[in-house]
Amino acid sequence: MSDDGTLVVSPLLDSREVAAYLKVSESTLSRWRSAGTGPPFLRLGGIARYRLDAVDRWLGELEHDHASEG
């Protein structure tokens, strides 16, 4: 929710948009979906959709702190 109490919903993106956002091919994104290793997604009428904030959170979880690497 926002400060004024209105509900803020992250936009839904299709596979083409997410692949472009991540700079990978749609087939790579599809492979990640099948393997369960890609960003979280929803199935709406059999079509994969992604919430932008969920994709960004997933990216954040992949980040490495190079200072902590040996």
A tleap script that builds the chain and sets N, CA, C and O, in Angstrom:
source leaprc.protein.ff14SB
mol = sequence {
  NMET SER ASP ASP GLY THR LEU VAL VAL SER
  PRO LEU LEU ASP SER ARG GLU VAL ALA ALA
  TYR LEU LYS VAL SER GLU SER THR LEU SER
  ARG TRP ARG SER ALA GLY THR GLY PRO PRO
  PHE LEU ARG LEU GLY GLY ILE ALA ARG TYR
  ARG LEU ASP ALA VAL ASP ARG TRP LEU GLY
  GLU LEU GLU HIE ASP HIE ALA SER GLU CGLY
}
set mol.1.N position { 0.831 -1.187 0.000 }
set mol.1.CA position { 0.000 0.000 0.000 }
set mol.1.C position { 0.868 1.240 0.000 }
set mol.1.O position { 1.981 1.246 0.527 }
set mol.2.N position { 0.347 2.265 -0.588 }
set mol.2.CA position { 1.072 3.532 -0.589 }
set mol.2.C position { 0.768 4.294 0.694 }
set mol.2.O position { -0.045 3.848 1.503 }
set mol.3.N position { 1.411 5.434 0.882 }
set mol.3.CA position { 1.216 6.229 2.087 }
set mol.3.C position { -0.221 6.716 2.243 }
set mol.3.O position { -0.692 6.917 3.362 }
set mol.4.N position { -0.924 6.907 1.111 }
set mol.4.CA position { -2.297 7.403 1.206 }
set mol.4.C position { -3.334 6.279 1.313 }
set mol.4.O position { -4.536 6.541 1.289 }
set mol.5.N position { -2.866 5.019 1.431 }
set mol.5.CA position { -3.773 3.902 1.639 }
set mol.5.C position { -4.236 3.221 0.368 }
set mol.5.O position { -4.978 2.242 0.442 }
set mol.6.N position { -3.827 3.701 -0.795 }
set mol.6.CA position { -4.225 3.048 -2.033 }
set mol.6.C position { -3.323 1.843 -2.286 }
set mol.6.O position { -2.145 1.840 -1.931 }
set mol.7.N position { -3.899 0.837 -2.897 }
set mol.7.CA position { -3.176 -0.382 -3.198 }
set mol.7.C position { -2.317 -0.165 -4.439 }
set mol.7.O position { -2.813 0.281 -5.473 }
set mol.8.N position { -1.030 -0.481 -4.334 }
set mol.8.CA position { -0.104 -0.350 -5.454 }
set mol.8.C position { 0.242 -1.760 -5.920 }
set mol.8.O position { 0.765 -2.566 -5.150 }
set mol.9.N position { -0.052 -2.051 -7.182 }
set mol.9.CA position { 0.183 -3.379 -7.727 }
set mol.9.C position { 1.273 -3.293 -8.785 }
set mol.9.O position { 1.243 -2.435 -9.667 }
set mol.10.N position { 2.226 -4.194 -8.677 }
set mol.10.CA position { 3.300 -4.247 -9.659 }
set mol.10.C position { 2.727 -4.661 -11.011 }
set mol.10.O position { 1.858 -5.531 -11.078 }
set mol.11.N position { 3.213 -4.040 -12.091 }
set mol.11.CA position { 2.702 -4.409 -13.414 }
set mol.11.C position { 3.077 -5.838 -13.784 }
set mol.11.O position { 4.115 -6.354 -13.369 }
set mol.12.N position { 2.210 -6.465 -14.573 }
set mol.12.CA position { 2.485 -7.803 -15.085 }
set mol.12.C position { 3.158 -7.690 -16.442 }
set mol.12.O position { 2.728 -6.917 -17.298 }
set mol.13.N position { 4.211 -8.464 -16.630 }
set mol.13.CA position { 4.944 -8.486 -17.877 }
set mol.13.C position { 4.817 -9.862 -18.511 }
set mol.13.O position { 4.668 -10.861 -17.807 }
set mol.14.N position { 4.876 -9.921 -19.844 }
set mol.14.CA position { 4.872 -11.221 -20.512 }
set mol.14.C position { 6.308 -11.711 -20.682 }
set mol.14.O position { 7.258 -11.002 -20.348 }
set mol.15.N position { 6.454 -12.907 -21.193 }
set mol.15.CA position { 7.782 -13.521 -21.324 }
set mol.15.C position { 8.706 -12.704 -22.222 }
set mol.15.O position { 9.896 -12.579 -21.931 }
set mol.16.N position { 8.182 -12.157 -23.292 }
set mol.16.CA position { 8.997 -11.353 -24.208 }
set mol.16.C position { 9.571 -10.141 -23.489 }
set mol.16.O position { 10.747 -9.815 -23.645 }
set mol.17.N position { 8.726 -9.472 -22.694 }
set mol.17.CA position { 9.164 -8.276 -21.968 }
set mol.17.C position { 10.208 -8.610 -20.906 }
set mol.17.O position { 11.186 -7.882 -20.740 }
set mol.18.N position { 9.997 -9.709 -20.190 }
set mol.18.CA position { 10.943 -10.093 -19.137 }
set mol.18.C position { 12.266 -10.544 -19.747 }
set mol.18.O position { 13.330 -10.212 -19.225 }
set mol.19.N position { 12.215 -11.290 -20.835 }
set mol.19.CA position { 13.436 -11.712 -21.510 }
set mol.19.C position { 14.246 -10.493 -21.952 }
set mol.19.O position { 15.465 -10.463 -21.786 }
set mol.20.N position { 13.574 -9.499 -22.510 }
set mol.20.CA position { 14.267 -8.272 -22.934 }
set mol.20.C position { 14.828 -7.535 -21.720 }
set mol.20.O position { 15.952 -7.036 -21.769 }
set mol.21.N position { 14.062 -7.460 -20.634 }
set mol.21.CA position { 14.487 -6.786 -19.410 }
set mol.21.C position { 15.748 -7.441 -18.843 }
set mol.21.O position { 16.657 -6.758 -18.371 }
set mol.22.N position { 15.789 -8.785 -18.897 }
set mol.22.CA position { 16.922 -9.535 -18.353 }
set mol.22.C position { 18.039 -9.728 -19.369 }
set mol.22.O position { 19.110 -10.238 -19.038 }
set mol.23.N position { 17.783 -9.319 -20.612 }
set mol.23.CA position { 18.748 -9.480 -21.708 }
set mol.23.C position { 19.123 -10.941 -21.931 }
set mol.23.O position { 20.296 -11.280 -22.092 }
set mol.24.N position { 18.095 -11.806 -21.936 }
set mol.24.CA position { 18.247 -13.220 -22.274 }
set mol.24.C position { 17.207 -13.551 -23.341 }
set mol.24.O position { 16.292 -12.765 -23.587 }
set mol.25.N position { 17.348 -14.700 -23.966 }
set mol.25.CA position { 16.360 -15.102 -24.963 }
set mol.25.C position { 15.104 -15.629 -24.267 }
set mol.25.O position { 15.135 -16.006 -23.096 }
set mol.26.N position { 14.007 -15.645 -25.011 }
set mol.26.CA position { 12.771 -16.204 -24.460 }
set mol.26.C position { 12.936 -17.696 -24.183 }
set mol.26.O position { 12.336 -18.216 -23.242 }
set mol.27.N position { 13.742 -18.390 -24.987 }
set mol.27.CA position { 13.953 -19.823 -24.749 }
set mol.27.C position { 14.728 -20.055 -23.446 }
set mol.27.O position { 14.479 -21.033 -22.742 }
set mol.28.N position { 15.661 -19.163 -23.128 }
set mol.28.CA position { 16.374 -19.262 -21.845 }
set mol.28.C position { 15.396 -19.062 -20.696 }
set mol.28.O position { 15.416 -19.812 -19.720 }
set mol.29.N position { 14.553 -18.065 -20.811 }
set mol.29.CA position { 13.550 -17.815 -19.776 }
set mol.29.C position { 12.628 -19.022 -19.625 }
set mol.29.O position { 12.274 -19.395 -18.506 }
set mol.30.N position { 12.242 -19.627 -20.730 }
set mol.30.CA position { 11.391 -20.820 -20.701 }
set mol.30.C position { 12.105 -21.987 -20.014 }
set mol.30.O position { 11.498 -22.718 -19.231 }
set mol.31.N position { 13.382 -22.155 -20.308 }
set mol.31.CA position { 14.169 -23.212 -19.647 }
set mol.31.C position { 14.235 -22.983 -18.146 }
set mol.31.O position { 14.078 -23.914 -17.357 }
set mol.32.N position { 14.471 -21.728 -17.759 }
set mol.32.CA position { 14.512 -21.393 -16.334 }
set mol.32.C position { 13.174 -21.707 -15.662 }
set mol.32.O position { 13.139 -22.222 -14.544 }
set mol.33.N position { 12.074 -21.393 -16.353 }
set mol.33.CA position { 10.736 -21.691 -15.803 }
set mol.33.C position { 10.593 -23.180 -15.569 }
set mol.33.O position { 10.165 -23.605 -14.496 }
set mol.34.N position { 10.950 -23.983 -16.574 }
set mol.34.CA position { 10.833 -25.447 -16.482 }
set mol.34.C position { 11.701 -26.019 -15.365 }
set mol.34.O position { 11.306 -26.959 -14.675 }
set mol.35.N position { 12.877 -25.444 -15.198 }
set mol.35.CA position { 13.808 -25.934 -14.173 }
set mol.35.C position { 13.500 -25.379 -12.789 }
set mol.35.O position { 14.035 -25.865 -11.792 }
set mol.36.N position { 12.636 -24.359 -12.722 }
set mol.36.CA position { 12.312 -23.750 -11.435 }
set mol.36.C position { 13.410 -22.846 -10.912 }
set mol.36.O position { 13.479 -22.584 -9.711 }
set mol.37.N position { 14.280 -22.361 -11.808 }
set mol.37.CA position { 15.401 -21.537 -11.374 }
set mol.37.C position { 15.255 -20.064 -11.738 }
set mol.37.O position { 16.051 -19.237 -11.291 }
set mol.38.N position { 14.267 -19.732 -12.528 }
set mol.38.CA position { 14.085 -18.356 -12.977 }
set mol.38.C position { 13.246 -17.544 -12.011 }
set mol.38.O position { 12.935 -17.987 -10.905 }
set mol.39.N position { 12.884 -16.347 -12.446 }
set mol.39.CA position { 12.059 -15.488 -11.588 }
set mol.39.C position { 10.673 -16.086 -11.375 }
set mol.39.O position { 10.185 -16.831 -12.225 }
set mol.40.N position { 10.033 -15.768 -10.249 }
set mol.40.CA position { 8.684 -16.269 -9.985 }
set mol.40.C position { 7.715 -15.772 -11.053 }
set mol.40.O position { 7.846 -14.658 -11.560 }
set mol.41.N position { 6.740 -16.617 -11.385 }
set mol.41.CA position { 5.772 -16.247 -12.410 }
set mol.41.C position { 4.383 -16.746 -12.036 }
set mol.41.O position { 4.220 -17.596 -11.161 }
set mol.42.N position { 3.403 -16.202 -12.713 }
set mol.42.CA position { 2.002 -16.611 -12.552 }
set mol.42.C position { 1.552 -17.236 -13.863 }
set mol.42.O position { 2.057 -16.874 -14.926 }
set mol.43.N position { 0.620 -18.159 -13.803 }
set mol.43.CA position { 0.001 -18.698 -15.014 }
set mol.43.C position { -1.414 -18.129 -15.089 }
set mol.43.O position { -2.246 -18.388 -14.221 }
set mol.44.N position { -1.666 -17.371 -16.110 }
set mol.44.CA position { -2.995 -16.805 -16.342 }
set mol.44.C position { -3.500 -17.339 -17.663 }
set mol.44.O position { -3.015 -16.944 -18.724 }
set mol.45.N position { -4.473 -18.237 -17.607 }
set mol.45.CA position { -4.981 -18.838 -18.831 }
set mol.45.C position { -3.910 -19.601 -19.585 }
set mol.45.O position { -3.923 -19.632 -20.815 }
set mol.46.N position { -2.975 -20.221 -18.861 }
set mol.46.CA position { -1.918 -20.996 -19.476 }
set mol.46.C position { -0.736 -20.175 -19.955 }
set mol.46.O position { 0.220 -20.732 -20.495 }
set mol.47.N position { -0.781 -18.870 -19.770 }
set mol.47.CA position { 0.297 -17.983 -20.221 }
set mol.47.C position { 1.064 -17.481 -19.003 }
set mol.47.O position { 0.469 -17.047 -18.016 }
set mol.48.N position { 2.393 -17.544 -19.086 }
set mol.48.CA position { 3.235 -17.075 -17.974 }
set mol.48.C position { 3.257 -15.553 -17.951 }
set mol.48.O position { 3.447 -14.901 -18.977 }
set mol.49.N position { 3.060 -15.006 -16.765 }
set mol.49.CA position { 3.160 -13.561 -16.543 }
set mol.49.C position { 4.047 -13.361 -15.323 }
set mol.49.O position { 4.091 -14.197 -14.421 }
set mol.50.N position { 4.748 -12.242 -15.315 }
set mol.50.CA position { 5.709 -11.939 -14.262 }
set mol.50.C position { 5.394 -10.585 -13.646 }
set mol.50.O position { 5.126 -9.620 -14.362 }
set mol.51.N position { 5.425 -10.512 -12.316 }
set mol.51.CA position { 5.311 -9.215 -11.650 }
set mol.51.C position { 6.693 -8.576 -11.650 }
set mol.51.O position { 7.677 -9.213 -11.274 }
set mol.52.N position { 6.764 -7.334 -12.065 }
set mol.52.CA position { 8.042 -6.642 -12.167 }
set mol.52.C position { 8.774 -6.616 -10.830 }
set mol.52.O position { 9.988 -6.820 -10.792 }
set mol.53.N position { 8.058 -6.370 -9.732 }
set mol.53.CA position { 8.741 -6.323 -8.431 }
set mol.53.C position { 9.292 -7.694 -8.041 }
set mol.53.O position { 10.328 -7.767 -7.380 }
set mol.54.N position { 8.625 -8.781 -8.434 }
set mol.54.CA position { 9.120 -10.125 -8.130 }
set mol.54.C position { 10.384 -10.432 -8.938 }
set mol.54.O position { 11.308 -11.067 -8.431 }
set mol.55.N position { 10.422 -9.981 -10.193 }
set mol.55.CA position { 11.620 -10.162 -11.019 }
set mol.55.C position { 12.791 -9.393 -10.399 }
set mol.55.O position { 13.906 -9.910 -10.321 }
set mol.56.N position { 12.536 -8.171 -9.963 }
set mol.56.CA position { 13.592 -7.369 -9.344 }
set mol.56.C position { 14.081 -7.993 -8.035 }
set mol.56.O position { 15.281 -7.973 -7.758 }
set mol.57.N position { 13.173 -8.545 -7.228 }
set mol.57.CA position { 13.582 -9.226 -5.987 }
set mol.57.C position { 14.450 -10.443 -6.304 }
set mol.57.O position { 15.466 -10.679 -5.651 }
set mol.58.N position { 14.035 -11.212 -7.318 }
set mol.58.CA position { 14.795 -12.389 -7.743 }
set mol.58.C position { 16.202 -11.978 -8.170 }
set mol.58.O position { 17.176 -12.638 -7.806 }
set mol.59.N position { 16.316 -10.905 -8.932 }
set mol.59.CA position { 17.626 -10.400 -9.340 }
set mol.59.C position { 18.468 -10.023 -8.120 }
set mol.59.O position { 19.660 -10.328 -8.065 }
set mol.60.N position { 17.851 -9.366 -7.153 }
set mol.60.CA position { 18.557 -8.971 -5.941 }
set mol.60.C position { 19.100 -10.162 -5.180 }
set mol.60.O position { 20.178 -10.082 -4.591 }
set mol.61.N position { 18.367 -11.267 -5.183 }
set mol.61.CA position { 18.811 -12.478 -4.494 }
set mol.61.C position { 20.004 -13.117 -5.193 }
set mol.61.O position { 20.749 -13.874 -4.571 }
set mol.62.N position { 20.196 -12.825 -6.479 }
set mol.62.CA position { 21.311 -13.389 -7.233 }
set mol.62.C position { 22.595 -12.595 -7.065 }
set mol.62.O position { 23.676 -13.086 -7.391 }
set mol.63.N position { 22.488 -11.372 -6.560 }
set mol.63.CA position { 23.657 -10.511 -6.425 }
set mol.63.C position { 24.622 -11.092 -5.402 }
set mol.63.O position { 24.218 -11.623 -4.368 }
set mol.64.N position { 25.905 -10.976 -5.718 }
set mol.64.CA position { 26.958 -11.460 -4.819 }
set mol.64.C position { 27.718 -10.280 -4.271 }
set mol.64.O position { 27.958 -9.296 -4.970 }
set mol.65.N position { 28.090 -10.385 -3.023 }
set mol.65.CA position { 28.942 -9.381 -2.398 }
set mol.65.C position { 30.382 -9.852 -2.600 }
set mol.65.O position { 30.832 -10.773 -1.919 }
set mol.66.N position { 31.103 -9.229 -3.525 }
set mol.66.CA position { 32.460 -9.667 -3.854 }
set mol.66.C position { 33.414 -9.528 -2.669 }
set mol.66.O position { 34.423 -10.231 -2.610 }
set mol.67.N position { 33.120 -8.656 -1.747 }
set mol.67.CA position { 33.990 -8.488 -0.580 }
set mol.67.C position { 33.969 -9.745 0.296 }
set mol.67.O position { 34.959 -10.053 0.959 }
set mol.68.N position { 32.849 -10.470 0.303 }
set mol.68.CA position { 32.742 -11.640 1.159 }
set mol.68.C position { 33.250 -12.907 0.466 }
set mol.68.O position { 33.347 -13.959 1.097 }
set mol.69.N position { 33.577 -12.811 -0.834 }
set mol.69.CA position { 34.093 -13.980 -1.548 }
set mol.69.C position { 35.591 -14.114 -1.288 }
set mol.69.O position { 36.313 -13.117 -1.256 }
set mol.70.N position { 36.055 -15.351 -1.104 }
set mol.70.CA position { 37.441 -15.586 -0.762 }
set mol.70.C position { 38.320 -15.540 -1.938 }
set mol.70.O position { 39.531 -15.721 -1.811 }
savepdb mol mol.pdb
quit
